[in-house]
């Protein structure tokens, strides 16, 4: 029964496939929300984020001014009708970008704080992380490379409504840690996934998990800390093939106390998007904002194509 699609005109597809794309967080097994249902699918996600964070404390300097583009390939396969095996392969590029002029104009028109963004040249690349006077990352823009690859297992423990599953994953250090495209250590995570139909047209999702990251192995080794996360979302099927999704993901920081609030505080990712279904395929478009101004990009645009098989 798990493998048979619902006979309803609209099939609930689950939360939006978005994660935290702040460079210091994105390859520390950054969590993303997902359904408790297991499935056979292949998806391609293209995300583009604007990042600006230039702050320093007594021991730390963190300079991030860039745009991040990631192409993520995700395969999920059901094994023996009771276990889902997944693999995520990210291809990422850090660049100076092209959106600074637009963002600065937007801040001026609506009299919004820019946190010092306008003090730097437009579309100038910066990725500098130092502690104790030692530069941890020698990061350069313009490269296109593979990040840290993730593998996961998902096991349903309650099928029906509600549905509950347990998921475990490992992220391997396949990315260039010194270049900022990975963290150089093996990260592990575990989560409980919960689905509940709220009505014929609405379905809710909730994830609660913990991440146990390996150390960041740049020019200097930084001992990262475990953190917990919680997220919830609602999917609606108000039209025959078009649905809307809203969700929020809250996660702790994997870094030891830096005395930089934007890194030490809890991160919040607020996402809204739409999804169109056609046959076994779906296309989703979403926007993710950073309402807490901590540990996340200013915004992320995401487009995901998924094929169920």
Buried (B, 14 or more C-beta within 10 A) or exposed (E): EEEEEEEEEBBBBBBBBBBBBBBBBBBBBBBBBBBBBBBBBBBBBBBBBBBBBBBEBEBBBBBBBBBBBBBBBBEBBBEEEEEBBBBBBBBBBBBBBEBBEEBBEEBEEEEEEBBEBEEBEBBEBBBBBBBEEEBBBBBEBEBEBBBBBBEBBBEBEEBEEEBBBBBBBBBBBBBBBBBBBBBBBBBBBEBBBBBBBEEEBBBBBBBBBBBBBBBBBBEBEBEBBEBBBBBBBBBBBEEEBEBBBBBBBBBBBBBBEBEBEBBBBBBBBBBBBBBEBEEEEBEBBBBBBBEBBBBBBBBBBBBBEBEBE
